[in-house]
Amino acid sequence: MSLDAAAHHAQTAGLVLLFGCFVIAVIYALWPSNRQKFSQAARMPLEDDND
């Protein structure tokens, strides 16, 4: 296997891996059971915390 072929395979594998991670992140963010968690996190900077 030449260096060019190895580089091509590494780039392809990296692209597939990063695309898979992106898809998993999008699914996690849009999963219905996470909606309340993200809504609470979005309001955190606006809440007054006087503890």
C-alpha angles and dihedrals in degrees: 000000000000125000091251092054092047091049091050092051092047092050092048092048091048092050092050092047095049092045089052091051090049092051091049091050092050092048090049092049094049098040107124096229091058094057096093092045091054092044090055091047091051091054096046097091091052097051119096109234111193101168 
